[in-house]
Amino acid sequence: MAEYTAYFNGEWVPAGGVRIDPLDRGFLVGDVVFDVERTFDGKSFRMREHVDRLYRSLKYVRIEPDVTADEMVEISEEAIRRNEPLRPPGGDVNVHQFVTRGPGRYAWDAGPPTVCVRVTPIVFDKYAHYYGTGAHGAITKARSYEPEALDPKVKHYSRMNFNLAELEANDRDPGAWPILRDAAGSLTEGSGYNVFIVTDGVIRTPTDTAILQGVSRATVFDLAGRLDVPVSEEDLQPYDVYTADEAFFASTSFCVLPVTRVDGRKIGDGKPGPVSNHLLAAWSESVGVDIVGQALQQAGAA
């Protein structure tokens, strides 16, 4: 089979040719930031917003790659073009950039940075069926990092808390998706997605104090504005989830994913809610792709 092509330290190579030095700090101590986009019908979605967030993360952690943000956008778009012949018919791809500090024993003298942009097909069967049934969530004991320790606005690979949260959620409800909290017990985010509930027609979501500022989260805000659905950023407790009319997650690949149970409790009537479905319909219209239909077709469930 033909192999996807990746950009790696200034060269275009087969994806299998990307090799990280075991002494690279990205592998050694998680000294790396990243971002991920997706395409719709082969066209990137909000690439600039994702790359700008990547470069804010780079600035915060003081990694300076020899690639500008403008160049990273063009490299990422070129990666899409080079891999277009391998895009599954009717499918789409994720674009994944990562930048490490490079090899070195100490952060202050490490380098040069390792830069990679790779493309992979979206694996729709991991979530396609949840559009109809709703995913299950579990509020975990594993917590988000406190901003004073590591600001969650940085998109990084130091994610052992997410790993533990996923294991804990699955132990309690096989296949459940974790929902983390901060030290005070307020809800924060999932392990790669933002969390939303709907109460009396209002979309409610945690503030950005202890979460990643999701590009998909911002898209939900934009679409809600077009639909005249009010949005509130606030501190949320488990009580708010248990008593909500509906709940959903938002992330790059699945966009909006309904949630119908949390901690074994039925949310609303136990079915995907109207606000989630309206957001999905509006998102589909804005990108010219039936998001749910595509996922089901690609997962073989249509």
BELFEN-V436262 format. One record per residue. RES is the residue in one letter. SS is DSSP state (H for helix, E for strand, C for the rest). D_FIRST is the distance of its C-alpha to the first C-alpha in whole Angstrom. Layout:
res->RES ss->SS d_first->D_FIRST
res->RES ss->SS d_first->D_FIRST
This chain:
res->M ss->C d_first->0
res->A ss->C d_first->4
res->E ss->C d_first->6
res->Y ss->C d_first->10
res->T ss->E d_first->13
res->A ss->E d_first->16
res->Y ss->E d_first->19
res->F ss->E d_first->21
res->N ss->C d_first->25
res->G ss->C d_first->25
res->E ss->E d_first->22
res->W ss->E d_first->18
res->V ss->E d_first->16
res->P ss->E d_first->12
res->A ss->H d_first->13
res->G ss->H d_first->12
res->G ss->H d_first->15
res->V ss->C d_first->18
res->R ss->C d_first->20
res->I ss->C d_first->24
res->D ss->C d_first->27
res->P ss->C d_first->28
res->L ss->C d_first->31
res->D ss->E d_first->30
res->R ss->H d_first->32
res->G ss->H d_first->30
res->F ss->H d_first->28
res->L ss->H d_first->32
res->V ss->H d_first->34
res->G ss->C d_first->32
res->D ss->C d_first->33
res->V ss->E d_first->31
res->V ss->E d_first->31
res->F ss->E d_first->28
res->D ss->E d_first->27
res->V ss->E d_first->25
res->E ss->E d_first->24
res->R ss->E d_first->23
res->T ss->E d_first->22
res->F ss->E d_first->24
res->D ss->C d_first->22
res->G ss->C d_first->20
res->K ss->E d_first->24
res->S ss->E d_first->25
res->F ss->C d_first->27
res->R ss->C d_first->30
res->M ss->H d_first->28
res->R ss->H d_first->32
res->E ss->H d_first->33
res->H ss->H d_first->30
res->V ss->H d_first->31
res->D ss->H d_first->34
res->R ss->H d_first->34
res->L ss->H d_first->32
res->Y ss->H d_first->34
res->R ss->H d_first->37
res->S ss->H d_first->36
res->L ss->H d_first->35
res->K ss->H d_first->39
res->Y ss->H d_first->40
res->V ss->H d_first->39
res->R ss->C d_first->40
res->I ss->C d_first->36
res->E ss->C d_first->36
res->P ss->C d_first->33
res->D ss->C d_first->33
res->V ss->C d_first->31
res->T ss->C d_first->33
res->A ss->H d_first->33
res->D ss->H d_first->33
res->E ss->H d_first->30
res->M ss->H d_first->28
res->V ss->H d_first->28
res->E ss->H d_first->27
res->I ss->H d_first->24
res->S ss->H d_first->23
res->E ss->H d_first->23
res->E ss->H d_first->21
res->A ss->H d_first->18
res->I ss->H d_first->18
res->R ss->H d_first->18
res->R ss->H d_first->16
res->N ss->H d_first->13
res->E ss->H d_first->15
res->P ss->H d_first->12
res->L ss->H d_first->10
res->R ss->C d_first->13
res->P ss->C d_first->13
res->P ss->C d_first->15
res->G ss->C d_first->19
res->G ss->C d_first->17
res->D ss->C d_first->18
res->V ss->E d_first->17
res->N ss->E d_first->19
res->V ss->E d_first->20
res->H ss->E d_first->21
res->Q ss->E d_first->24
res->F ss->E d_first->25
res->V ss->E d_first->28
res->T ss->E d_first->30
res->R ss->C d_first->33
res->G ss->C d_first->32
res->P ss->E d_first->33
res->G ss->C d_first->37
res->R ss->C d_first->39
res->Y ss->C d_first->41
res->A ss->H d_first->40
res->W ss->H d_first->42
res->D ss->H d_first->41
res->A ss->C d_first->37
res->G ss->C d_first->35
res->P ss->C d_first->33
res->P ss->C d_first->31
res->T ss->E d_first->28
res->V ss->E d_first->26
res->C ss->E d_first->22
res->V ss->E d_first->21
res->R ss->E d_first->17
res->V ss->E d_first->16
res->T ss->E d_first->14
res->P ss->E d_first->14
res->I ss->C d_first->17
res->V ss->C d_first->18
res->F ss->H d_first->20
res->D ss->H d_first->21
res->K ss->H d_first->23
res->Y ss->C d_first->26
res->A ss->C d_first->26
res->H ss->C d_first->28
res->Y ss->H d_first->31
res->Y ss->H d_first->31
res->G ss->H d_first->33
res->T ss->H d_first->35
res->G ss->C d_first->35
res->A ss->E d_first->34
res->H ss->E d_first->36
res->G ss->E d_first->37
res->A ss->E d_first->39
res->I ss->E d_first->42
res->T ss->E d_first->41
res->K ss->E d_first->43
res->A ss->E d_first->41
res->R ss->E d_first->42
res->S ss->C d_first->41
res->Y ss->C d_first->41
res->E ss->C d_first->45
res->P ss->C d_first->45
res->E ss->C d_first->47
res->A ss->C d_first->45
res->L ss->C d_first->42
res->D ss->C d_first->42
res->P ss->C d_first->39
res->K ss->C d_first->38
res->V ss->C d_first->36
res->K ss->C d_first->33
res->H ss->E d_first->32
res->Y ss->C d_first->30
res->S ss->C d_first->33
res->R ss->C d_first->33
res->M ss->H d_first->34
res->N ss->H d_first->37
res->F ss->H d_first->34
res->N ss->H d_first->32
res->L ss->H d_first->35
res->A ss->H d_first->36
res->E ss->H d_first->33
res->L ss->H d_first->34
res->E ss->H d_first->37
res->A ss->H d_first->36
res->N ss->H d_first->34
res->D ss->H d_first->37
res->R ss->H d_first->40
res->D ss->C d_first->38
res->P ss->C d_first->34
res->G ss->C d_first->31
res->A ss->C d_first->34
res->W ss->E d_first->33
res->P ss->E d_first->36
res->I ss->E d_first->38
res->L ss->E d_first->40
res->R ss->E d_first->43
res->D ss->C d_first->45
res->A ss->C d_first->48
res->A ss->C d_first->51
res->G ss->C d_first->49
res->S ss->C d_first->48
res->L ss->E d_first->44
res->T ss->C d_first->42
res->E ss->E d_first->38
res->G ss->C d_first->35
res->S ss->C d_first->32
res->G ss->C d_first->30
res->Y ss->C d_first->32
res->N ss->E d_first->36
res->V ss->E d_first->38
res->F ss->E d_first->40
res->I ss->E d_first->43
res->V ss->E d_first->45
res->T ss->E d_first->49
res->D ss->C d_first->52
res->G ss->C d_first->49
res->V ss->E d_first->48
res->I ss->E d_first->45
res->R ss->E d_first->46
res->T ss->E d_first->43
res->P ss->C d_first->44
res->T ss->C d_first->45
res->D ss->C d_first->43
res->T ss->C d_first->45
res->A ss->C d_first->43
res->I ss->C d_first->40
res->L ss->C d_first->37
res->Q ss->C d_first->38
res->G ss->C d_first->35
res->V ss->H d_first->33
res->S ss->H d_first->33
res->R ss->H d_first->36
res->A ss->H d_first->38
res->T ss->H d_first->36
res->V ss->H d_first->38
res->F ss->H d_first->41
res->D ss->H d_first->40
res->L ss->H d_first->40
res->A ss->H d_first->42
res->G ss->H d_first->45
res->R ss->H d_first->44
res->L ss->C d_first->44
res->D ss->C d_first->48
res->V ss->C d_first->47
res->P ss->C d_first->48
res->V ss->E d_first->47
res->S ss->E d_first->48
res->E ss->E d_first->47
res->E ss->C d_first->49
res->D ss->C d_first->49
res->L ss->C d_first->48
res->Q ss->C d_first->49
res->P ss->H d_first->48
res->Y ss->H d_first->51
res->D ss->H d_first->49
res->V ss->H d_first->46
res->Y ss->H d_first->48
res->T ss->C d_first->50
res->A ss->C d_first->48
res->D ss->C d_first->47
res->E ss->E d_first->43
res->A ss->E d_first->41
res->F ss->E d_first->37
res->F ss->E d_first->35
res->A ss->E d_first->33
res->S ss->E d_first->30
res->T ss->C d_first->27
res->S ss->C d_first->24
res->F ss->C d_first->27
res->C ss->E d_first->30
res->V ss->E d_first->32
res->L ss->E d_first->32
res->P ss->E d_first->35
res->V ss->E d_first->37
res->T ss->E d_first->39
res->R ss->E d_first->41
res->V ss->E d_first->41
res->D ss->C d_first->43
res->G ss->C d_first->43
res->R ss->E d_first->45
res->K ss->E d_first->45
res->I ss->C d_first->44
res->G ss->C d_first->46
res->D ss->C d_first->46
res->G ss->C d_first->43
res->K ss->C d_first->41
res->P ss->C d_first->39
res->G ss->C d_first->41
res->P ss->H d_first->42
res->V ss->H d_first->42
res->S ss->H d_first->38
res->N ss->H d_first->38
res->H ss->H d_first->39
res->L ss->H d_first->37
res->L ss->H d_first->34
res->A ss->H d_first->35
res->A ss->H d_first->37
res->W ss->H d_first->33
res->S ss->H d_first->31
res->E ss->H d_first->34
res->S ss->H d_first->34
res->V ss->H d_first->30
res->G ss->C d_first->30
res->V ss->C d_first->27
res->D ss->C d_first->29
res->I ss->H d_first->27
res->V ss->H d_first->28
res->G ss->H d_first->27
res->Q ss->H d_first->24
res->A ss->H d_first->23
res->L ss->H d_first->25
res->Q ss->H d_first->22
res->Q ss->H d_first->19
res->A ss->C d_first->20
res->G ss->C d_first->21
res->A ss->C d_first->25
res->A ss->C d_first->26
